[in-house]
Amino acid sequence: MAHERDALITGIGIVSCLGSGAEAHWQALNSFVPVVDTTRFAPFAVHPLAPLDLDSQIPKRGDQRQMEAWQRMGVFAAGQALESAGVKGNADLLSRMGMIVAAGGGERDYAVDSAILSGYPQAPDPGTYLNERLLGDLRPTLFLAQLSNLLAGNISIVHGVIGSSRTFMGEESSGADAVRIACARISAGQGDIMLAGGSYNAERPDVILHYEMGGLQRRPPFQPVWARQAGGGGMILGSVGCFLVIESRAHATARGATAYAHIASIRTDRSRRMPGEATANAKAQLHEMAGHFDRAGSAAISGASGVAAPTIEEKAFLDEIGLPVRATATALGHSLEPSFLASLVLGALAVRHGALFPPLEPAEQAMTAPLTQALVTSWGHWRGEALALMTAA
């Protein structure tokens, strides 16, 4: 039953390897061809960001220059979401719009990193060497330019969103909690309209090195998420910027806004990832939203990263539910902070169109029946279990 405090998605902004904007993504999913770069960071693959017309959402070149790539794609996607919701430039609405951003750290100074890594093994006193180089080589402004909350700051500067603002860090969990808290605030009457999202630049040698050191990367040739499990699994990172305008039903109705979908329920949790713990969390989350969930006309939009253990366990959980499944990382790559948000976008688009997009690989089941609900998952590559139920608005 509809309620005035229901959380509706009224605006979508998304950029990825598939293109720019909701419609471009829907078209790409319905005629899917993988977009993967296997040469720039060989022997690793990455899903690269499609070219963007930055001027369309960040009109001042000075603003563009002072942002790093992850900030530009986040500010761009935020502008798309505001435009999609019909609130861009509305000073009254933007002045009371809350903002929750999921962001990681800033980008590295590769020259400094390379020099330190090259000199460290030969240093007579490695500890002293490291301290001296860090104190002497890192510019004071470098750290300030990398603060995670600068994404929110730049969105405020460029787009005028000046209500409450918070920034979450914590990889996949940060994006899931950004949406959960936005919905909770709307439900509690602590706000009528929120902007939630994040961005991730996968085209960085340092992050590729970071995840390779953890044994989490998948090397070419490209394989979709479920197929790569036979060869030991692994992530293929993807550059993604994604923001949602989430609004109470009463507020959206009052201004005549059209919603993409209703976030009927959302849950987040975390476990130590002992065998079966993530499954237990997911089952508990699904039980808590049982009053909203109808298997008939439902499909699952999985945010499985491709990392073997959690992906195999999540696949078993989804097989038990028995819904048609789509793994978003096959199409977009795994994008950590905004990965859950991007899955929500694909679920919302499918619900709005009343149809699930075609399978992204042979392991996925086709769905010809009308789609009325989407169950969106995110288990994280290491921590964090999230589940959301999207229904027609």
C-alpha positions in Angstrom: 0.0 0.0 0.0 1.3 3.4 -0.9 2.4 5.7 1.9 3.3 9.4 1.8 6.8 8.7 3.4 7.7 6.0 0.8 11.2 6.5 -0.6 11.0 7.0 -4.4 13.8 7.3 -6.9 12.9 10.3 -8.9 16.3 11.1 -10.4 19.2 9.0 -11.9 22.7 9.9 -12.9 25.1 7.3 -14.0 28.3 7.2 -16.1 30.3 4.0 -16.8 31.9 2.1 -19.6 28.4 1.7 -21.1 27.9 5.4 -21.6 26.4 8.4 -20.0 22.9 8.6 -18.5 20.1 6.2 -17.7 18.8 5.8 -21.3 22.3 5.0 -22.7 22.7 2.3 -20.1 19.3 0.7 -20.8 20.0 0.6 -24.5 23.5 -0.9 -23.9 22.1 -3.6 -21.6 19.5 -4.6 -24.2 22.2 -5.1 -26.9 25.1 -6.0 -24.6 28.7 -6.1 -25.7 31.4 -6.1 -23.1 33.5 -2.9 -22.9 36.9 -3.9 -21.5 40.4 -2.5 -21.9 43.0 -5.2 -21.7 46.1 -3.2 -22.9 46.6 0.0 -20.8 47.1 -1.9 -17.5 48.2 -5.3 -18.9 48.3 -7.9 -17.6 45.1 -6.7 -16.0 41.8 -5.6 -17.5 39.6 -2.7 -16.6 36.1 -1.4 -17.7 37.0 2.2 -18.8 34.8 5.2 -18.4 33.1 6.3 -21.6 33.9 9.8 -22.9 32.0 12.5 -21.2 31.0 16.0 -22.3 32.1 17.5 -19.0 30.9 21.0 -20.0 27.3 19.8 -19.9 27.4 19.3 -16.1 30.5 21.1 -15.0 30.5 24.3 -17.1 33.5 26.0 -15.6 36.8 24.7 -16.8 38.5 25.9 -13.6 36.2 23.6 -11.6 37.1 20.7 -13.9 40.8 21.3 -13.6 40.9 21.4 -9.8 39.1 18.0 -9.6 40.6 14.6 -9.9 39.0 12.1 -12.2 36.8 10.4 -9.6 35.5 13.8 -8.5 34.7 14.9 -12.1 32.7 11.7 -12.8 30.9 12.0 -9.4 30.0 15.7 -9.9 28.9 14.9 -13.5 26.6 12.0 -12.4 25.2 14.2 -9.6 24.2 16.8 -12.1 22.6 14.2 -14.3 20.5 12.9 -11.3 19.4 16.5 -10.4 18.5 17.1 -14.1 16.7 13.8 -14.3 14.6 14.6 -11.2 13.7 18.1 -12.6 15.3 20.0 -9.7 18.6 21.2 -11.2 18.9 24.9 -10.7 15.9 25.0 -8.3 17.5 27.0 -5.5 14.7 26.4 -3.0 14.8 22.7 -3.4 18.6 22.5 -3.5 18.9 24.6 -0.3 17.1 21.9 1.7 18.3 18.8 -0.2 20.3 16.5 2.0 23.4 14.8 0.5 25.1 11.5 1.4 28.2 10.6 -0.6 30.1 7.3 -0.6 33.8 8.0 -1.5 37.2 6.4 -1.0 40.5 8.3 -0.8 41.9 10.6 -3.4 44.3 9.7 -6.2 48.0 9.2 -5.7 51.1 11.2 -6.8 52.6 8.3 -8.9 56.0 10.0 -9.2 56.4 10.2 -5.4 55.1 6.7 -4.9 57.5 5.3 -7.5 60.5 7.1 -6.1 59.8 5.9 -2.6 59.2 2.3 -3.6 62.4 2.3 -5.7 64.6 3.7 -2.9 63.1 1.9 0.1 64.7 -1.5 -0.4 68.2 0.0 -0.7 67.9 2.4 2.3 70.3 1.7 5.2 67.5 2.7 7.7 64.2 2.0 5.9 62.0 3.5 8.7 63.9 6.8 8.8 64.0 6.9 4.9 60.3 6.4 4.7 59.5 9.2 7.3 61.9 11.6 5.6 60.5 11.0 2.1 56.9 11.3 3.3 57.6 14.5 5.1 59.6 16.0 2.3 58.0 14.8 -0.8 54.3 15.0 -0.1 53.0 18.6 -0.7 50.7 19.9 2.1 48.1 20.7 -0.5 48.2 17.1 -1.9 46.5 15.6 1.1 43.9 18.4 1.3 43.1 17.8 -2.4 42.4 14.2 -1.7 40.0 14.5 1.2 37.0 12.2 0.5 34.5 14.8 1.4 35.7 17.1 -1.4 33.3 15.2 -3.7 30.4 16.5 -1.7 32.0 19.9 -1.6 32.4 20.1 -5.3 28.8 19.0 -5.8 27.7 21.9 -3.5 29.9 24.4 -5.4 28.9 23.3 -8.9 25.2 22.3 -8.4 24.2 24.3 -5.4 23.1 21.3 -3.1 23.6 23.0 0.3 21.4 21.1 2.7 22.9 18.6 5.2 25.9 16.7 3.9 27.8 13.6 5.0 30.4 11.4 3.4 30.9 7.7 4.1 34.0 5.7 3.6 34.0 1.9 3.6 34.1 0.4 0.1 30.8 -1.3 -1.0 29.2 -0.8 2.4 29.5 3.0 2.2 27.3 3.1 -0.9 24.7 0.8 0.6 24.5 2.8 3.8 24.3 6.0 1.9 21.0 4.8 0.3 19.8 3.1 3.5 20.2 6.3 5.6 18.7 8.5 2.9 15.6 6.2 2.9 15.5 6.1 6.7 15.6 9.9 7.0 12.8 10.3 4.5 10.7 7.6 6.3 11.3 9.4 9.6 10.3 12.8 8.2 13.8 14.1 8.6 13.9 15.2 5.0 11.8 15.2 1.9 14.4 14.9 -0.8 18.0 13.5 -0.8 20.9 13.1 -3.1 22.9 9.9 -2.6 25.7 8.5 -4.6 29.4 8.0 -5.2 32.1 7.5 -7.8 35.1 5.3 -8.4 38.0 5.7 -10.9 39.3 2.2 -11.7 41.8 3.4 -14.2 44.6 3.9 -11.7 47.8 1.8 -11.3 47.7 2.1 -7.5 44.3 0.6 -7.0 45.1 -2.2 -9.5 48.3 -2.9 -7.5 46.4 -2.7 -4.3 43.8 -5.4 -5.2 46.4 -7.6 -7.0 48.4 -7.7 -3.8 45.3 -9.1 -2.1 45.0 -11.8 -4.9 41.6 -10.3 -5.9 42.2 -9.3 -9.5 41.0 -11.3 -12.6 43.4 -11.4 -15.5 42.4 -11.5 -19.2 40.8 -13.0 -21.2 37.6 -11.4 -20.1 34.9 -13.7 -18.7 31.6 -12.7 -17.2 31.1 -12.9 -13.4 29.6 -16.4 -13.1 31.7 -18.0 -15.7 35.0 -16.8 -14.2 34.4 -18.8 -11.0 35.6 -22.0 -12.6 39.0 -20.4 -13.0 39.3 -19.1 -9.5 37.2 -15.9 -9.8 38.5 -12.4 -9.3 37.4 -8.8 -9.9 37.6 -6.7 -13.0 37.4 -3.1 -11.8 35.2 -0.5 -13.5 35.0 3.3 -13.5 31.5 4.4 -12.4 29.9 7.6 -11.2 26.3 7.1 -9.9 23.9 9.4 -8.0 20.2 9.0 -7.1 17.6 11.6 -6.1 15.5 9.9 -3.5 12.3 11.6 -2.5 9.2 11.0 -0.3 6.1 10.1 -2.2 4.2 13.1 -0.9 6.9 15.5 -1.9 7.3 14.0 -5.4 3.5 14.0 -5.9 3.2 17.6 -4.8 5.7 18.8 -7.4 4.4 16.4 -10.1 7.6 14.3 -10.4 7.6 10.9 -12.1 9.4 8.2 -10.2 11.5 5.4 -11.6 10.9 3.0 -8.7 10.0 2.6 -5.1 12.7 1.4 -2.6 10.3 -0.7 -0.7 12.9 -2.1 1.7 16.6 -1.9 2.3 18.9 -3.6 4.8 22.6 -3.6 5.4 24.9 -5.6 7.7 28.4 -7.1 7.9 29.9 -10.3 9.1 33.4 -11.8 9.6 32.8 -13.9 6.5 33.2 -17.2 8.2 31.5 -19.9 6.1 27.8 -19.3 5.9 27.7 -16.0 7.8 27.0 -13.8 4.8 24.3 -16.2 3.7 22.7 -16.0 7.2 22.7 -12.2 7.0 21.2 -12.2 3.5 18.5 -14.7 4.6 17.7 -12.5 7.6 17.4 -9.4 5.4 15.1 -11.2 3.0 12.9 -12.4 5.9 12.6 -8.8 7.2 11.3 -7.6 3.8 9.0 -10.6 3.3 5.9 -8.5 3.6 6.9 -6.5 0.5 8.5 -9.4 -1.5 6.5 -11.2 -4.2 8.4 -13.9 -6.1 6.0 -13.7 -9.1 7.4 -11.0 -11.5 10.6 -10.6 -9.6 14.3 -10.8 -10.6 17.6 -10.4 -8.8 20.2 -7.8 -9.7 23.4 -9.0 -8.2 26.4 -6.9 -7.3 28.7 -9.9 -7.0 32.2 -8.7 -7.4 33.6 -11.8 -8.9 35.9 -12.6 -6.0 35.6 -16.4 -5.6 34.4 -17.1 -2.1 31.7 -14.5 -1.7 30.5 -14.8 -5.3 30.1 -18.6 -5.0 28.3 -18.2 -1.7 26.0 -15.5 -3.1 25.2 -17.5 -6.2 24.1 -20.5 -4.0 21.8 -18.1 -2.0 20.3 -16.7 -5.2 19.9 -20.2 -6.7 17.9 -21.1 -3.6 15.5 -18.2 -4.1 15.1 -19.3 -7.7 14.8 -15.9 -9.5 16.3 -14.9 -12.8 19.6 -13.1 -12.0 21.8 -10.5 -13.7 25.4 -9.8 -12.4 26.0 -6.0 -12.9 29.8 -6.4 -12.7 29.8 -8.3 -15.9 28.5 -5.1 -17.7 30.0 -2.3 -15.6 32.9 -3.9 -13.8 33.1 -3.8 -10.0 33.2 -0.2 -8.7 33.3 -0.6 -4.9 31.7 2.5 -3.3 29.1 3.2 -6.1 28.6 -0.5 -7.0 25.4 -1.0 -5.0 24.0 2.3 -6.3 24.7 1.3 -9.9 22.9 -2.0 -9.3 20.0 0.0 -7.9 19.9 2.0 -11.1 19.8 -1.0 -13.3 17.0 -2.5 -11.1 15.0 0.7 -11.1 15.3 1.0 -14.9 14.1 -2.6 -15.3 11.2 -2.1 -13.0 10.2 1.1 -14.7 10.3 -0.6 -18.1 8.4 -3.6 -16.7 11.0 -6.0 -18.2 14.3 -7.5 -17.2 17.1 -6.9 -19.7 18.5 -10.0 -21.5 21.0 -12.3 -19.9 24.6 -11.1 -19.8 26.1 -14.6 -20.0 24.8 -18.1 -20.7 24.6 -18.9 -16.9 21.8 -16.3 -16.6 18.1 -17.2 -17.2 16.0 -15.3 -19.6 12.8 -13.7 -18.3 9.9 -13.1 -20.6 7.2 -12.4 -18.0 6.6 -8.8 -17.0 8.9 -7.5 -14.2 7.3 -5.9 -11.2 10.1 -6.1 -8.5 13.9 -6.3 -8.4 15.8 -7.7 -5.5 19.2 -5.9 -5.5 22.2 -7.5 -3.7 25.7 -6.4 -2.7 27.9 -8.7 -0.7 31.1 -6.7 -1.1 34.4 -8.3 -2.1 35.4 -8.6 1.6 32.8 -7.2 3.9 29.3 -5.9 3.9 26.0 -7.5 3.0 23.2 -5.4 1.6 19.8 -6.2 0.1 17.2 -3.8 -1.3 13.8 -4.5 -2.8 12.7 -2.2 -5.7 9.0 -2.1 -6.7 7.0 -0.2 -9.2 6.4 3.4 -8.0 
